[in-house]
Amino acid sequence: MNIVEVKDNKNCIVKKHNDLVNKARYSLSEDGIKLVSMLIAMIRTDDETFQEYHIKVSDFAKLKGSNSKNNYESVHKIIKELLSCPIKIGNLQANFIASGEYKEGTATAVFEISQKLKPYLLELKKDFLEYDLKDILSLKSGYVIRLYEMIVHQWREYKHFNKNAKSFTFDFDIEEMRTLFEIPDSYRYNDVKRIIDKAQQQFKEKTNITFDYEEYKIGRAVKRLKITVRENNKGSNDILASRKAFINYRRETYKPNPDKNHFPVVINTKSGDVKVNLNGEIYLSGNDDVKTYDNKQADKLWDWLYELVKENTNILNNPNEENLLQ
């Protein structure tokens, strides 16, 4: 078993099967969900099995923006939580982690992810949600983080087929939310509404989406919401706020539309045109052949383009080799 350590948040992409977003039943604290998300972000796209994941307590504190001197106690508490709060998907019931251990000498926590979650986290080719870990680190409350995942998933599914859409409205079932989030029965609707209102405010202030909602009642009880979600556009600074935000922007902007015979070029080079396929992967279309980049090559190309565009935002939408190398 290989050892994986978190180095920084540059390539911290959370990628999980849709069932973990829309069908999984569990309740974790804010810190619990953030640590699980960090573990998921440490999984490599070509991993066929889970590794041993090492997280320094200081790195965890830094990523979630904590200045507390009791972060090691927090990690102890999270380990206990993750080993005692199961996740349920259909008939499966499992813990997020198989083991968790705090190493006193190195101030490091060592984790193994439950093997039962392999179908939901490894070698995902379709039916998945991915986002930058930073997208959730500023959110407060485990419920708010889960709402973010669910709403982002709905929005991106719609945008995949309606690329120019400015907004999207969908039904949201309150009882389903109670079930999936394992909200205590003691919570009345007003308590649930406070969660939704908190999410609405935090999304607007801290994320790349925003939403409004209308309540629909059966009798006197609110049973569902109509949620209208929109992109929270703040200009090129948001697009360049993170590598992942930039890549998502490029992928969505430059995805082909075969029906309209439209195949945008990400970069013009002397070797050919770099394009994005329908799966969001970049490839080189030369004069005689097509070359698909492997993960390392793709990472290098995205890194190169991201850093250059950050230095000169004027070339954000005109990244040909000639002006990039000026």
C-alpha positions in Angstrom: 0.0 0.0 0.0 1.4 3.4 -1.0 1.4 6.4 1.3 -0.2 9.6 0.1 0.5 12.9 1.8 -1.4 16.2 1.2 1.2 18.7 0.0 -0.9 21.8 -0.8 -4.4 22.5 -2.2 -3.3 23.1 -5.8 -4.7 19.9 -7.2 -7.3 19.1 -4.5 -10.2 17.9 -6.6 -13.1 16.2 -4.8 -14.5 13.6 -7.2 -17.4 11.3 -6.1 -20.1 9.2 -7.7 -23.5 10.8 -8.0 -24.9 8.3 -5.6 -22.7 9.8 -2.8 -24.4 13.1 -3.6 -28.0 12.3 -4.2 -28.7 8.9 -2.5 -26.3 8.6 0.4 -27.7 9.0 3.9 -25.4 10.3 6.6 -24.8 13.0 9.1 -21.4 14.4 9.7 -20.1 17.6 11.4 -18.6 20.4 9.3 -15.1 19.3 10.2 -16.0 15.7 9.5 -17.2 16.4 6.0 -14.2 18.6 5.3 -11.7 16.0 6.4 -13.5 13.3 4.3 -13.5 15.7 1.3 -9.7 16.2 1.8 -9.2 12.4 1.8 -11.2 12.1 -1.4 -9.2 14.9 -3.0 -6.0 12.9 -2.3 -7.2 10.0 -4.4 -5.5 10.0 -7.8 -7.5 9.5 -11.0 -5.6 6.4 -12.0 -5.7 4.7 -8.5 -7.2 1.2 -8.7 -7.2 0.8 -4.9 -7.1 3.1 -1.9 -3.8 4.1 -0.4 -2.8 5.1 3.1 -3.5 8.8 3.5 -1.4 11.0 5.8 -2.7 14.4 6.8 -0.6 16.7 9.0 -2.8 18.4 11.6 -1.3 21.7 10.7 -2.2 21.2 7.0 -5.8 20.3 7.9 -6.1 23.4 10.1 -4.5 25.6 7.4 -6.9 24.4 4.7 -10.0 24.9 6.7 -8.7 28.3 8.0 -8.5 27.4 11.7 -6.2 29.2 14.1 -7.1 27.1 17.0 -4.4 25.6 19.2 -6.5 22.5 19.8 -6.5 21.2 16.3 -5.1 17.9 17.4 -8.0 17.4 19.7 -10.3 18.2 16.8 -8.7 15.5 14.7 -9.1 13.0 17.5 -12.8 13.9 17.7 -13.2 13.6 13.9 -11.6 10.2 13.8 -14.0 9.0 16.5 -16.9 10.5 14.5 -16.0 8.9 11.2 -15.7 5.5 12.9 -19.1 5.8 14.5 -21.3 7.6 12.0 -22.1 5.3 9.0 -23.0 6.2 5.5 -25.9 4.3 3.9 -26.4 3.9 0.2 -29.3 1.5 -0.7 -28.7 -1.6 1.3 -25.0 -0.8 2.0 -24.0 0.5 5.4 -20.3 1.4 5.9 -18.1 3.9 7.6 -16.2 6.5 5.5 -12.9 5.2 7.0 -11.7 1.7 7.9 -9.2 3.2 10.3 -7.8 6.4 11.6 -4.8 7.0 13.8 -3.1 10.0 15.2 0.7 9.9 15.3 2.0 11.9 18.2 5.6 12.2 17.0 4.8 13.7 13.6 1.5 15.4 14.5 0.0 13.5 11.6 -3.3 11.6 11.2 -3.2 8.4 9.1 -6.4 7.1 7.4 -7.6 4.2 5.4 -10.8 4.7 3.4 -13.4 1.9 3.7 -13.0 -0.6 0.8 -16.8 -0.7 0.5 -16.7 2.8 -1.0 -14.4 1.8 -4.0 -17.3 1.9 -6.5 -18.1 5.4 -5.5 -14.6 6.9 -5.4 -12.2 5.0 -7.7 -11.9 4.9 -11.5 -14.9 7.1 -12.1 -15.6 7.6 -15.8 -19.2 8.8 -15.7 -22.0 9.7 -13.3 -19.8 11.7 -11.0 -19.5 15.2 -9.5 -16.2 16.9 -9.1 -15.3 20.3 -7.6 -12.3 22.1 -6.1 -11.8 21.3 -2.4 -11.6 25.1 -1.8 -15.2 25.5 -2.9 -16.4 24.1 0.4 -13.7 25.0 2.9 -15.2 28.4 3.7 -18.7 26.9 4.2 -20.0 26.6 7.7 -22.1 23.6 8.6 -22.1 20.0 7.3 -25.7 20.5 6.1 -24.6 23.6 4.0 -21.8 21.7 2.4 -24.2 18.8 1.4 -26.7 21.3 0.0 -23.8 22.8 -2.0 -23.0 19.4 -3.5 -26.6 18.7 -4.4 -27.4 22.0 -5.9 -24.1 22.2 -7.9 -24.8 18.7 -9.2 -28.3 19.7 -10.4 -26.9 22.9 -12.0 -24.0 21.2 -13.8 -26.2 18.4 -15.1 -28.5 21.0 -16.6 -25.6 23.1 -18.0 -24.2 20.0 -19.7 -27.1 20.0 -22.1 -27.9 23.7 -22.0 -24.5 25.4 -22.1 -25.9 29.0 -22.5 -28.4 28.8 -19.7 -28.3 31.6 -17.2 -30.5 29.9 -14.6 -32.2 26.6 -13.8 -35.2 25.8 -11.6 -35.8 22.4 -10.1 -38.0 20.8 -7.4 -36.4 20.0 -4.0 -38.2 17.7 -1.6 -37.9 18.7 2.0 -38.6 15.2 3.3 -35.9 13.7 1.1 -33.5 16.3 2.4 -34.4 15.3 6.0 -33.8 11.6 5.1 -30.5 12.1 3.2 -29.0 14.5 5.7 -30.4 12.5 8.7 -31.8 15.7 10.2 -33.2 14.9 13.7 -37.0 14.5 14.0 -36.9 17.3 16.6 -36.1 19.8 13.8 -39.3 21.6 12.7 -39.6 23.1 9.3 -38.4 26.5 10.6 -35.2 24.8 11.7 -34.7 23.3 8.2 -35.5 26.7 6.7 -32.7 28.3 8.7 -30.3 25.7 7.2 -31.5 26.6 3.7 -31.3 30.4 4.4 -27.8 30.0 5.8 -26.8 28.1 2.7 -28.3 30.8 0.5 -26.3 33.5 2.2 -23.0 31.6 2.3 -23.3 30.5 -1.4 -23.7 34.1 -2.4 -20.8 35.3 -0.4 -18.4 32.5 -0.8 -19.1 30.2 -3.8 -19.5 30.2 -7.6 -23.3 29.7 -7.5 -26.3 31.4 -5.9 -29.9 30.4 -5.5 -33.4 31.6 -4.7 -36.4 29.4 -3.6 -40.1 29.3 -3.3 -42.0 27.3 -0.8 -44.8 24.9 -1.8 -47.3 23.7 0.8 -49.6 20.7 1.1 -52.2 21.9 3.6 -50.3 24.0 6.1 -47.0 22.1 5.8 -44.1 23.1 3.4 -43.3 19.9 1.5 -41.0 21.1 -1.3 -39.2 24.0 -2.7 -38.7 25.3 -6.2 -35.0 26.3 -6.3 -33.6 28.6 -9.0 -29.9 28.4 -9.2 -27.6 30.8 -11.1 -23.9 31.3 -11.6 -22.4 33.7 -9.1 -20.4 35.7 -11.6 -17.8 38.0 -10.2 -15.6 38.5 -13.3 -12.2 37.1 -14.3 -10.9 37.2 -10.8 -13.2 34.3 -9.9 -12.3 32.4 -13.0 -8.6 32.7 -12.0 -9.2 32.3 -8.3 -8.1 28.7 -8.5 -6.6 26.3 -11.0 -9.8 24.2 -10.9 -12.1 27.2 -11.5 -9.9 28.1 -14.5 -10.0 24.6 -15.9 -13.7 24.3 -15.5 -14.2 27.6 -17.3 -12.0 26.5 -20.2 -13.6 23.1 -20.4 -17.2 24.5 -20.4 -16.3 27.4 -22.8 -14.4 25.2 -25.2 -16.4 22.0 -25.3 -17.3 20.9 -28.8 -20.8 21.0 -30.2 -20.8 18.3 -32.9 -24.4 19.1 -33.9 -23.3 22.6 -35.0 -19.9 21.4 -36.3 -18.3 23.6 -33.6 -14.9 22.5 -32.3 -13.3 25.4 -30.4 -9.5 25.5 -30.0 -8.0 25.9 -26.6 -4.5 26.8 -27.8 -3.0 27.1 -31.3 0.5 25.6 -31.4 3.0 24.8 -34.1 2.3 21.1 -33.6 -1.5 21.5 -34.1 -4.6 22.6 -32.2 -5.2 21.7 -28.6 -8.9 21.0 -28.1 -11.3 19.7 -25.5 -13.4 16.6 -26.1 -16.9 15.9 -24.9 -15.5 14.3 -21.7 -13.6 17.5 -20.9 -10.2 15.9 -21.7 -7.6 17.9 -23.7 -6.0 16.5 -26.8 -3.7 17.6 -29.7 -5.2 17.6 -33.1 -2.3 17.6 -35.5 -2.1 17.4 -39.3 -2.1 13.7 -39.5 -3.2 12.3 -36.1 -4.9 12.9 -32.8 -2.9 12.7 -29.6 -4.7 12.4 -26.2 -2.7 13.8 -23.3 -2.2 11.5 -20.3 -2.9 12.9 -16.8 0.6 14.2 -16.2 0.9 15.9 -19.6 -2.6 17.4 -19.2 -1.7 18.7 -15.7 1.5 20.4 -17.1 -0.4 22.0 -19.9 -3.2 23.3 -17.7 -0.6 24.6 -15.2 1.4 26.4 -17.9 -1.7 28.0 -19.3 -3.2 28.9 -15.9 0.0 30.6 -14.7 0.4 32.6 -18.0 -3.2 33.8 -18.1 -2.9 34.8 -14.4 -0.1 37.1 -15.4 -2.0 38.6 -18.3 -5.8 38.4 -18.0 -6.1 40.1 -21.4 -5.3 36.8 -23.0 -8.0 34.9 -21.0 -10.1 34.4 -24.1 -7.3 34.5 -26.7 -4.7 32.0 -25.6 -2.7 31.2 -28.8 0.9 30.2 -28.6 2.2 33.4 -30.1 0.8 35.8 -27.5 1.2 33.4 -24.6 4.9 33.3 -25.2 5.4 37.0 -25.6 
